[in-house]
Amino acid sequence: MTVAVTRGAEGYPRRAFTVDDIRLMIEAGVFGEDERFELIEGEIVPMQANSIAHDRVKNALTIALVRSVGPGFYVGVESTVQLAHDILVAPDLCVIAQSVYDADPKSFAQPRADDVLLLIEVAVTSRAFDRKVKARLYARHGIREYWVIDTMERTTVVHAAPQGDGWSSVVAHPADATLACAAVPGFSFRLADVA
């Protein structure tokens, strides 16, 4: 039997998992209900608990987004999103079409690029991962706009116009900049306003 593999940092092969494998492991109780992880190109990546700095920004963003998002869309908070057969991510926030959830209740949300207006990651310890690995994945899957809010550097990096594994525009904004997303009219955010 042949199984897919990934390569660890040391170069040795590791078994690659699929979303179907994850679903079976959840049903079998291998993962607890409160266990947080993502599946990144076949590798299970544990997620850390959130700090106050992280949650303060995420909560302020949630309020601002909920006030602005129109009918037909949800503001997903750490919602599980399947991008491919070997990719499950849980962005801190996403503005996603409600129609994506008209599916088998046991499945994961499987949006097309047009179903996602905005993805946001709030980074405390995951800055490099969010700005490199996740930025590449989101670009590859056509996500139109992706923000990484760095709570330590007090900056927001806005990625727009995906092209292949990269972005046509990547702009870092200081905390006092007022940020907006054209796909979500009426939404604006200033990191400096979050204590």
N, C-alpha and C positions, 0 to 999 in steps of 0.2 A: 504494500500500500504506500502510495506517495502522498506526503503532506507538504503543504507550503511551509517555507522557513523564512526567518528574518535573520539578520546578522547583528549580534550584540557589539558593544563597543570594543570588546577584545577580539572580535572577528569570528568567534565560534557561532555556528548556526543555532537558532532557537526556533521552536515550533511557532508558526504564525497562526493566529486564531481568526475566525470569521465572525460576523454578526450572528450567524446561525449557531455557532459554537457558544457564543456568549448567552444567547437566548436559552439554549439547553442548560447551561451552567446555572443560570438564574432559576429556571424551573426546578432543577435538581437541588437547589439550596447551597450551591458552592459559594455564591456571593450572598452576603447578608443584605437586607433591604436598605440599610443605612451605609453600605459600602460604596464609596465614590471612586470611580475610575473612568478612563476613556480607552478606546481601542484605536490606536494610531498605527495604521498600515500593518495590522496584524499583531501588534504588541500591546499588552495590557499595561496601562500607565496609571498607577495610583494617583489620586488627587489628595492634596493636603486639606486639612480643615481651614476655614477662612478666619482671618484676623479681623479685629475691629476696623482697621484701616481699609481693608478690602470691603467689608460689609457696609461701612458708612457710604462709600462711593457707589457701590452696587444699589443700595436702597434709594439713594438720591436719584440715580439714573432711572430706576424703576418707576418712581413717582413721576418724573418728567416725561418718560416715554408713555406711560399709561394715559396721561393727560392729553397726549398728542396723537396717538395711533387711532386711525379711523376704523370704520366697520370692515369686517372681513379679515382682520389681523389680530393676533395675540401678541402680548409681550411675554416671551418665554423667559423664565428665570431658572438657569441651570437645567434647561430642558435637554433631553437626550435627542440628538439629531444624527441620523445615519446618512453619511455622504457617499459611502461605497460599501461593498460587501465586507471590507476589512477596516472600516472607519466609523466609529461612534464617538462623537464629541459632545460635550456639555458646556457650551459657551455660557459665560456668566449671564448675558442677556442676548436675546434675539427678537427681532420683529419678524414674525413668520405668519404666513397665510393660515387661517383657520381650516381651510379645505384640506390641508396636509393631514389633519387629524381625522378625516373621514376614511378610516382604514381599519384593518384588523386591530382590535384593541390590544392584542398580544405583540404586535409589531412595534417598531420604532418609527418616529416621524422621518419621512423620506422626502424632503423638499427638493424641488427643482431649483435652479438658481433664481428664477423669477419669483419664487415663493418667499424668498428671504430679502427683506428690505435693508436690514442692518444686523451685524453681529458685533458684540462688544465683549472683550475680555478685560477684566480688572486684574492687574498684575501686582503682586507683592513679591512673591518668591519665584514666580513662573515667567518673569520678564523675557528671558532669552528664548524659552520654549514658545511663548506666545508670539514673539516677534519674528521667529525663524520658522519653526516647524508648523505652527498653526497658520501663520500667514501664507506659507507655501500651499498648505492643504486647501485653505479657503479660496485662494486665487485659482488653483487648479479646478475647483468645483464651481467657479463662476460667481462666487458671492460678490455682489456689487460694491459693498462698502464694509470695511472691517476696522474697528477701533481697538487699540491697545492702550488702556489707561494705566500708566505707571504711577502707582501711589507713592513710591519712594523718590523718584526723580521729579514728581509733580508735573508730568507731561502727558499728552495724548498724541499717539501716532495714528494718523488717519490714513488708511490704505484705500485707494479707489481705482476703478478701472482695471480689473484683473486681466492679465495676459499670460496664458500658460501657467507656469509656476510662480509668476511674479505679478507686480502691480505697476501700472503706468505712472501712478502718483502715490508717493509715500511722503507725508509731511508731518513733522513733529510740531506740536503746538504747546506753548507754555500754559501754565495753570490759569492765567488771567484771560486767555483767548475764549471768545464765545464760539462754540462749535454748533453746527447744524448739519442735518442730513436732508438732502433734497427729496429723498424718497419718503420722508416722514415730515410733511409740512407742519409747522408750528412747534417742532421739537428743537430746543436749544439747550446747551449745557455749558457751564463754566466750572471747571475743577476747583478754582479758587473759592467758589461759593460753598464748597463742602468743607466743613471744619476739620 
